[in-house]
């Protein structure tokens, strides 16, 4: 019986390995995978990504960032990451937004961004993942059939306890691989069925920073910054020295007074006959 079980598992492995890989289909409910009929051979699975740079007025930047996020929540769209930074002495304010959006809603987002500010840059990238999708779906189909055959063998053929344990161990291994492939297929579906959009918001430069006197303005700002840094350093030094001055000044005064008294006594003793 053990040899029969072993040959049966080996035969199932050979059958599943020799089967033709199916065309891409729909993945359904968990580990029990059922695939629809194969689509046209010309269908491609592309992971498309857009990168946009939007310029707005400095005071309008937070509103433009918030409005884009609000629009995403009303569409078939998910916010992957977002962030905003305020103005600092070294950099202007900025914001960013990373989305995954359905292709049919993409133009709505583009139209909204065109009204929120001026489009400075738009880069589109795509990656063909057709081969990866077909391979994952083929492995899912073959492993599903292999798992079902193992279940049939376990249910219909009487076997010793040792052989039953061996079949159940093989079932557990196949099920674990099926779960991993199902997760991988869901990730691929998210990449190919939705479009990745990364938006960067930048504030508009002021006229002072772009005119003929811009170098002089920057030099004046740098000089003021260096002066403030020097004053800050001096203030830090004075504050750090202040506790020691409270000890050094009275100590110096007391030492000077004692020294003068000692010198006065010495002179008085020397002047005596």
C-alpha positions, -999 to 999 in steps of 0.1 A, spaced: 0 0 0 29 24 8 43 18 -27 9 24 -43 5 57 -23 40 68 -33 35 60 -70 2 77 -69 17 110 -56 45 108 -81 20 102 -109 0 132 -98 32 154 -98 40 143 -134 5 150 -146 4 184 -131 39 192 -144 30 182 -180 -3 201 -182 -4 232 -204 -1 265 -186 -35 283 -186 -41 318 -198 -47 346 -172 -80 344 -154 -97 356 -123 -85 345 -89 -113 338 -64 -119 330 -27 -88 320 -9 -70 288 -16 -98 273 -38 -89 288 -71 -112 287 -101 -101 304 -133 -123 318 -161 -118 310 -197 -86 323 -212 -88 358 -225 -74 369 -259 -38 361 -264 -30 398 -271 -40 409 -236 -11 424 -216 -7 430 -179 11 464 -175 21 481 -143 17 518 -152 30 546 -130 28 584 -133 49 611 -117 37 647 -116 52 679 -104 26 706 -95 36 742 -88 12 764 -67 13 796 -47 29 791 -12 -3 799 6 -24 776 -17 -1 746 -14 -18 729 17 -52 734 1 -41 718 -32 -26 688 -13 -57 683 9 -81 686 -21 -63 660 -41 -65 636 -11 -102 643 -7 -109 636 -44 -90 603 -41 -113 592 -13 -144 598 -35 -130 577 -64 -118 541 -68 -85 552 -53 -63 545 -23 -38 567 -6 -5 548 -3 16 577 13 13 614 19 33 641 36 37 679 38 65 701 51 65 737 61 89 765 51 123 765 67 152 789 64 168 766 39 138 752 19 103 763 7 72 744 17 64 712 -2 40 682 -2 37 648 -18 9 622 -24 12 586 -36 -20 570 -49 -33 538 -66 -62 547 -87 -85 529 -112 -77 537 -149 -112 550 -155 -108 576 -127 -73 587 -137 -84 616 -160 -106 630 -132 -75 633 -110 -55 648 -138 -82 674 -145 -84 683 -108 -46 687 -105 -46 709 -136 -69 733 -118 -51 732 -85 -18 745 -99 6 746 -129 19 713 -142 57 714 -145 65 678 -151 46 646 -160 65 613 -164 48 581 -174 65 546 -169 52 511 -175 64 476 -168 52 445 -186 43 418 -161 23 395 -184 48 367 -181 48 368 -143 10 369 -141 6 339 -165 32 319 -146 16 326 -112 -19 317 -125 -6 285 -142 11 274 -109 -21 282 -90 -42 261 -114 -18 231 -114 -14 231 -76 -51 234 -71 -57 203 -92 -29 184 -75 -44 193 -41 -78 181 -51 -64 148 -63 -46 143 -31 -78 149 -12 -96 124 -34 -68 98 -28 -71 104 10 -109 101 10 -113 70 -13 -83 48 -8 -79 30 25 -43 32 38 -22 27 68 -18 55 94 17 62 82 6 66 46 -23 89 57 1 111 76 24 113 46 -5 124 23 -17 150 48 19 164 51 20 167 13 -15 184 14 -3 209 40 28 218 19 7 223 -13 -18 244 6 9 266 20 23 272 -15 -12 279 -28 -17 306 -1 17 322 -10 8 322 -47 -26 336 -40 -11 366 -21 14 371 -49 -14 371 -75 -33 397 -54 -2 420 -54 1 416 -91 -35 424 -96 -31 456 -75 -1 466 -97 -17 459 -131 -54 468 -125 -47 501 -108 -24 530 -118 3 543 -95 4 581 -93 29 601 -73 23 638 -70 48 664 -57 36 699 -49 61 727 -50 55 764 -40 60 790 -66 93 810 -63 90 846 -54 101 874 -77 129 884 -53 145 850 -57 144 850 -95 153 886 -106 185 903 -116 193 911 -79 188 875 -68 225 869 -61 227 901 -40 195 891 -21 209 857 -14 242 872 -3 224 896 21 203 868 35 235 846 40 253 875 57 223 880 81 222 843 87 260 842 96 256 873 119 227 856 137 247 824 140 276 844 155 253 862 180 238 829 190 272 814 195 283 843 217 251 841 237 256 804 243 291 810 255 280 838 279 253 816 293 277 787 297 302 810 315 278 827 338 277 801 366 315 801 367 316 839 369 295 838 400 323 818 416 353 834 400 344 871 407 339 868 445 369 844 447 392 868 429 380 897 451 386 877 483 420 865 470 431 901 461 420 914 496 439 887 514 470 893 493 469 930 500 465 924 537 495 900 537 516 925 518 507 953 542 516 931 572 549 922 556 559 958 549 549 968 585 571 940 599 601 950 577 598 987 587 602 979 624 638 983 638 
